[in-house]
Amino acid sequence: MRIRILKGLQKDRFVRALEQRGSKDLAKVEPAVRRIVNDVRRHGDRALRRYAMRWDDLRKDDAVRVRAADLHDAWQKTPKELQDAITQAAGNIRRYSEWQKPEEWRREIQPGVCVGQLVRPLESVGCYVPGGRYPLPSTLLMTVIPAQIAGVPEIRVVSPRPGQATLAAAAFLGVREFYRVGGAQAVAALAYGTESIPRVSKIVGPGNRYVTAAKKLVAFDCAIEFLAGPTEAVIVSAEGDPAFIACDLVAQAEHDPDALCILITNSRGLAKAVQMEVQRRTRANPTAAQSLSGNGAILMVDSLDQAVETANRIAPEHLTLPAVLAPAVQNAGSIFLDEFTPQSAGDYISGPNHVLPTGTMARVRGGLSVLDYVRIISCQEISREGMRRIAPPAILLAEAEGLRGHAESLRVRCANA
């Protein structure tokens, strides 16, 4: 397997196609997902259990909800070294989330007119934690901890075939509701509720095409954070260590056969060295090899400034580049500065969230954060003095729009102020 080196017109066509990629194509799975979602919506647990027994390894006599004792037992059986790793990762994620949390404030915008904002948590959230190809306890940490920092009172976790580490992480965080179901059926249960799983206000977390399509279908009935597709990684470098770069590309490529992994460089020597390193390091990693041979590329540009411009056009989920170039970044889900900041550190332990936008959505938003779990409510209070000041121009605006009732509600107060 050799990752492609593209330059000139080939490179330009490749980048133009990436600019138009959008979210991954869900058309093929949407009819099946719609049937599952509608079935669970209508028939509740009966449909949920049928799908979970078919795809999630739920046995006939298994409860959908994991018992608190089983969560506790998973933590107790977890090796001390892994317990310490979960503890450290959770601490960093928690601190970063605390720094993100918006504050309430109140200020006088002009004499007699006070404005402010209130911050209120959502009543409930559903955290989807993948458990298929790889069980992901890190995703449990990334989705549950910001909800806890936001103050969400009801946090429900769904995960198909949860591994011991995932159950242990849930126990460590004090998760009270953990359900051993996944796929479109779990999303439908969270969105509409069943006898076993109460509905939630919002669903967060990554998943496969079926999960993503289900989130898309329920989005008008239950809020979601965004639609996340296959992993995307872009690295900008002129003189980095080829082994470091190749390892980052392979690491992200092993997430999914459709992962997008790109090096942008102005160094022909670095391009060839990375190409050889990738070839060597994917021999024992078939998923990464498939991804890099199909969607991987090394793009040759004239300068690092042009490299950053190209990265901004791609708007990747993950972007690694020298710190000196960071001010020029406009579009990225999360950035990793200099060569000793691997993207895998962000996947696990450094603190920022690893649930990130893909398919060019990084043009309009960043990754999952505490802001996704709260409502920011505007607040205003006007005194008699304030009303005398703002009523006349407000009346003029209302009359310009032809809204006489609006004008009168201002005028009657102004007359009594």
N, C-alpha and C positions, 0 to 999 in steps of 0.2 A: 504493500500500500504506500503510495506516494501522494502527499498533499500537493495540490496544484499551486504553481507560481504563475500569477496573472499580471500582465502589464499592458499598457496601451489600450487599444479598443476592447480587448477581451476584459480587461479590468473595469473599464468604464461601463460596459454592458452588465457586468456582474453587479456593480454597485447600484446601477439604475434599477435592476430587478429587486435588489434588497430594499430599496426605498419604497417599493410598491408592495412589499410582501404582506403587510397587514397581519391580522391574527391567523393562526393556522386554519386550514380548510376543514370545516366541521360538517360540510354538506353530506358526506358519505355516512356519517354516524347519526346525524340528527333525526332521521325517521325512527330508528330503533330507540334512541334516547327519549324521543317524545312519547313513544308507547310506554316505556318504563316509568317516566315521570307521571304520566296520566294514570297509569295503573296504581302506583303508590298513592297518588293524590286521592283516588277514588276508594281504594280498598285497604289503605293503611298497612298495618302490620302483616296482614295475610300476604299481600304482594311483596312487602319488604323482605319478609323471611324467605319467601320462595326464591327471590333473586339472590339473597345472601347465601342460601344453601347451595345455589348453583355456582356462584362465582367467588364468594368470600370465605368458603370453607366452614360456614356456620353449620353445626350439626343439629339434628332434629330437636334434641333436648336442651340445646344451649340457649341461655338467655342472651338477648341482644345487648343488654347493658352489662358491662364488666363489673363484677363485684368489687367493692372497696377493699375487701380482704385479698383479692387477687392482685390488685394494684400494689398493695403494701407488700405482698409476697414477692412480686417482681423486683421491687426495690431492694428487698433484703437479699435476694439471690444475685444481685448485680455485683460484679467484682468491685472492690474498693477503688481501683484505679479508674474505672469507668464512672463510678459515683462521683469521684473528684472532678472528672472531666465535665460531667453534666452540671455539677455545682459551679464550676468556673465559667462555663459557657453561659449558664443562666444568669450569673451575677453580672457579666458584661452586657448581656442583652437587656437585663432589667435596668441597669444604670443608664444605658443609651436611651431606653424608652422613657425613663424619668426625665432626661434632658429634653426629650422631644415634646413632652406633654404641654399643651397650650395653657396659658394662665387666664384667669378672669381679671377684668379691669373695668374701671369706670373713670371717665374724664369729662371735663366741661369743654365742649367743642366750641361754644361761644357763650357769653353771659346768659345764665338762666336755662341753658340747654345742655343736659348731661347725657352722655351716651356710654355704652360699654358692651361687654360680652360676658355671657354665662357659658360655662363648659359643663355639659352633662353627658354621662356615659350612656351608650346604648343599653337597652334592657337585657338583651341576650345576643350571643353570637354562636355560630357553629364553625368550628375549626376543622378543616379537612386535612388529614395527615396521610399521605400516600403510604401504601404498604404492599405494593405489588412487586415490581422488579427488585426494589431495595426498600426495606423499612426505614423510615426517616424520623428518628426521635428528634433530630435537629429542627425539623419543621414543626413539631409539637411545641418546642421551646419558642420558636419564632412567631407562632400564631397565638399562643396562650398568654405569654408574658405581657405583650403590649395590651391585651385585653384586661389583664389584672391591674396593670398600672393605670389604665383608663378608669378602672372602677366598675367594669361590667359585672353585674351580680350573677348572671347565669351564663356559664361557659360550657358548651357541649362539644366534645371531641368525637369525630367519627374516623375510623381507620379500618380497612379490611386486613384481616390476618395480622393483627398487630404483633410485632416482635417484643421480646422481653424488654429490650432497651427502651422502646417506645412506651410501654406500660410503666416502666421504672421512672422515666422522665415525667409522666403524668402524675405518678405518686409523689414524686419530689415536689412538684408544683402545687399539690393539693387539689388536683382536678377531681371533681365529684361525679361528673357525668362523662363516661367514656363508653362508646358503642362500637361493637366489632362488626361494622358494616362499611361498605365503600361504594364506589362507582356512582352511576346516575341515580340509583335507588337511595343512596345515603343523602345525596343532595336534595332529592325530592322530599325525603322525610324531614330534613331540616327546614325546607322552605314551607311545607304545608302541615307538618305534624302528623304523627301516627299515635297509636295507643301507647307505644313504648318511648317515642322520641317527640317531645314537645317542639313546636315550631320556634324558629329564631328570627331575630330582626335582620341579621346579616350573616352571610356565609363568606368565609375567607379561606385561603389556602390553595396550593397548586394541585394538579391532578392530570390524568391522561386525557385523551380526546373525549371520552365519554363523560368524564367529570366536567371538563370545560364546556362541552355542549349543553350539559344539564344546567350549569350555572347560567349560561346564556339564555336558556329557555325559561328559567324561573326568575330572571332578573327584574321583571316588572312586578312580581309579587313579593319578592324578598331581595333586599339589597345584596350586592356583591362588591368586592373591592375592584377587581378587573379580571379579564380573561388572560390567563398565562399559558403560553405555548411552550414549545421546546426551548431548552437552554440556549442562550446566545453569549458568546465570549469574543471580545475584540481586544487585541494587544497592539499597542503602538510602541515601536522601539527601533533604534538605530544601532545600538551597540550592547544590547543586553546579553545575558548568558543564554546560549541556545538551549541548554538543558532545562533551565528555569521556564523558558517560554514554551518549549515542547511539552513539559509536564503540565503546565496550566491548560494548554489546548487539549491534551489527552484527558485531563481530569474533568473538564466540562463536557467533552465529547462523550464520555461514558455514561452520562445521564440518560441519553436518548439517541437512537439512531438518526433522528432528524435534527440533532443539535447543530447550531451554526457556530463555527470556530474559525477565527480569522486573525492573521498577523498582518499588520500594515507597516511597511518599512521602506526606507530609501537605501538600504544596504544590501547589495546582491550577495555579499559574503554571508551575512546573517541569514538571509532567506535560504540559501543552500544548506547552511549548517542546521537550521531549524527543520528543514525538510528531512534531512538525514536522521535527526534525533527523533522526530515524530515517527518515521518509518521503523526505527529500532524499538521504540517504546510501545507501539501498538501491536506488536507480534503476539502478545499474550492477552490482548484486550480487544476481542472481536467487536463489541459494541462501539468502542471509540474508533476502531479502524473503519467500520462501516460509515459512521458519521463523518469522519475527516475525509474519506475518499469521496463521499457524496456532496457534503456541504462545506467542507473545509477549504480554505484558500489562503495563500500568501499574496498580498497585493503590493506591487511595486509602485512607489510614488517618487516624486522628485525631491521632497523635503519633509521634515517632520510637521511643519505647518500644514502642508497639504494632507499629511496623514491624519491630523486632528480634524481637519475639514471633512475628510472622508468618513471618519468615525462619527462625526455629528450627523452626517447624512444617513448613516446606517442606524443610528440611535439604538445601540445595543443594550442588552440587559446588564452585562458586566463589561467594564472597560478598564484595562490596565495601561498606564502610561507614565512617563517621568513626571515628577511633581511640578517641575518648572512649566509643564504644558497644561496643568490643571485649569488655570484661568480661562483658557480657550474652549473648554468643554461646555457644550450647551445641552446635549441630549445623551443621557445615559441613565440607566436604572441605579447603578452603584459604581463608583470609581475606586481603583486600587492604585496607589501611588508608589512608584519605584519598585525595584526588582525583588525586595524582600517582603512584599505584600502580596502573597498569592491569593487568587480568587477563592481558593478553598478555605482560607482563613475567614472570609466573610460568610462562607457557607455554614460555618460551625460556631465560631468563638469570639470574633473580634467585637461584636456588639450590634452593628447595623443589621437590618433585616435581610434575609435571603429570599423572601417572597417578593419578586421583582417583575416589572412590566416587560413584556416581550412584543414582538411583531410591530415595532415602531411606536408602541405606546409610551416609550420613554421620552417621546417628544412633548408629552403633555402632563406626565406625572412621574414621581419617583416610586420607591418601593413601599411595601406595607409599613405602616407606622401607627403610633398611638392615635393620630388624627383620624384613622379609619374606624376607630372604636368610640368616638365621641361626637356629640352635636355641639356646634358653636352657635349659641342663640344670641342674636343682637338684642340690646336693651336700651331704652331711652326714657328720659324723664324731663318734662318741660315745666318751668315755673311760670307764674303770671308775667314776670319780666321777660322771660324767654319767649313767651307767646307773643307779646307785643313786638318783639324784634323779628320773629320769623314769619308771623302770619301774613303780613302784606306781600312779600315776594312769593310765599307759598300759594296765596290766593290767585296771584297773577298766573302762576304756572298751572293751577287747576283750571282757571278760566280759559287759558290758551289750549287746554286739552278738551274743553267743552264739558268738563265734569262739574256741574253746578253743585251737586251734593257735597263734593269734596271741599269746594270753596266755602260753602255755607258752614260746614263743620268747623272750619278755621275762623270764619268771620264771627260766628256767634260767641266763640271763646275770646277772640280779640276784643270784642265789645264789652266783655265782662272782666277783662284782665286789669 
